[in-house]
Amino acid sequence: MMLTDAPLLFTPGQLALTALRTSNALHKVVDFDSFLSGIFSHKNSTHTMGELLESLDAIDSWVRKYTSPSEKELKHIDRKLKSCWGHDEGKKREKKSKHKSRKSSKEAQNV
């Protein structure tokens, strides 16, 4: 679930309820619909249970659609990241070396 865009699109509570619902579907520990009905009966909510179930279904859909990247894709991504990291380090080195050369020229003028 966390490898999808769902955490960017839905609230943490909705993500947690989806995980609970998915786990409960496998283990059949709680009557999930009764659980949700109980929650909605105690609180005055601006959202309906139907709207919440739509969100939970959407999160489930995101999770089902997710496919892990292949080893080839991961290597390609890794190469790109390494080139970005190396590029940033080079910039830092250039800035430091320019800074040192300025100090050296100022020190040379003072001597």
Buried (B, 14 or more C-beta within 10 A) or exposed (E): BEEBEBBEEBEEEBBEBBBBBBEBEEEEEEEBEEBBEEEBEEEEEEEEBEEBBEBBEBBBEBBEEEEEEEEEEEEEEEEEEEEEEEEEEEEEEEEEEEEEEEEEEEEEEEE
